[in-house]
Amino acid sequence: MDSTGLILNLLTLGVRPVYLKHLEYWKIIEDFSNKLPRQQNEARVIPEAEKREHPVLSALSYMTVLDVSTHKVSLNETDIDLFYNKLNSFDYRLMLFPKYYKNYTANLNRFSPNAENKNFNLVMLQKVLKGSLYPIKPLDILIFNLKWEVGFTSKIYLWCRRTFKIK
């Protein structure tokens, strides 16, 4: 084996555990997301015309209002508890951006049944997991952090975006 092949093998062996750790976190999120209701069983968004006719909801014209009674769920409390237990007991060692993952977990814990406000809402948890502004896949997180969090690379990205008019 030549020296290039040996170096590549050593790099692969070093990167693999880190990638697998990121993948493990993503699998926790993905497995729980797959148990959530499909689009046809989600909570219905109340249209503007219906909100205007309603005596209470007419004052909330600037907000998106969901009809939670249309939300059909096949989850039980054990699935939800298992999800939060896995998230909260996750070991962040061997991760490239542990602060990012801890903040994401803290955000999900806001919707936990054991949260301080005792206002567990599966509909909001589903919305956060489905349409998150922040990526959750391992490679997407690497790109996101290089783009926005690492000072030097974010300045380069912003310069390229301005110069080449990238959206």
TAPE-V370321 format. One record per pair of residues at least 4 apart in sequence whose C-alpha atoms are under 7 Angstrom apart, sorted by the first residue. I is the first residue (numbers start at 0). J is the second residue. Records with the same first field share a line. If there is no record, write none. Layout:
# TAPE-V370321
I->J + J
This chain:
# TAPE-V370321
0->4 + 5
1->5
2->6
3->7
4->8
5->9
6->10
7->11
8->12
9->13
10->14
11->15
14->18
15->19
16->20
17->21 + 93 + 94
18->22
19->23
20->24 + 93 + 94
21->25 + 94 + 137
22->26 + 137
23->27
24->28
25->29 + 135 + 136
26->30
27->31
28->32
29->33
30->34
31->35 + 82
32->128
34->74
35->72
36->40 + 41 + 71 + 72
37->41
40->69 + 70 + 71
41->69 + 70 + 71
42->65 + 66 + 67 + 69 + 70 + 122
43->65 + 66 + 69
44->63 + 64 + 65 + 66
45->49 + 50 + 64 + 65 + 66
46->50
47->51
48->52
49->53
50->56 + 57 + 60
51->56 + 57
52->57
53->57
74->78
75->79
76->80
77->81
78->82
79->83
80->84
81->85
82->86
83->87
84->88
85->89
86->104
91->97
96->100
97->101
98->102
99->103
100->104
101->105
102->106
103->107
104->108
105->109
107->111
108->114
109->114
110->114 + 119 + 120 + 124
111->119
112->117 + 118 + 119
113->117
120->124
121->125
122->126
123->127
124->128
125->129
126->130
127->131
134->139 + 140
135->139 + 140
136->140
137->141
138->142
139->143
140->144
141->145
142->146
143->147
144->148 + 149
145->149 + 152 + 153
146->152 + 153 + 156
147->153
148->153
149->153
150->154
151->155
152->156
153->157
154->158
155->159
156->160
157->161
158->162
159->163
160->164 + 165
161->165
